[in-house]
């Protein structure tokens, strides 16, 4: 199995999600920071797409805002993640448009 070659075909968001999940499982007390880092990385990937000529997607903005909120006030993690997931679901279902 050629793992480096296999990873070239994976979406970067999938790799970031797997790494964040592993960090959370191995060191549970860094949950807030791992989720904030994940959201900020997903937002940064969205911003990179913008620099390559694509429009900024609403998910990019939502991810960055959620990541910053968790870093500023870790106690609201449950609320931020809940609202984030609801917005993602509504966007993916096509119910919410920006």
Long-range contacts (C-beta under 8 A, 24 or more apart in sequence): 12-45, 13-42, 13-45, 16-41, 16-42, 16-45, 31-77, 32-70, 32-74, 32-77, 33-71, 33-74, 35-67, 35-70, 35-77, 35-81, 36-67, 36-68, 36-70, 36-71, 36-74, 37-67, 38-67, 39-63, 39-64, 39-66, 39-67, 39-70, 39-84, 40-64, 40-67, 40-68, 40-71, 43-67, 58-87, 58-91, 58-96, 58-98, 59-88, 59-91, 62-87, 62-88, 62-91
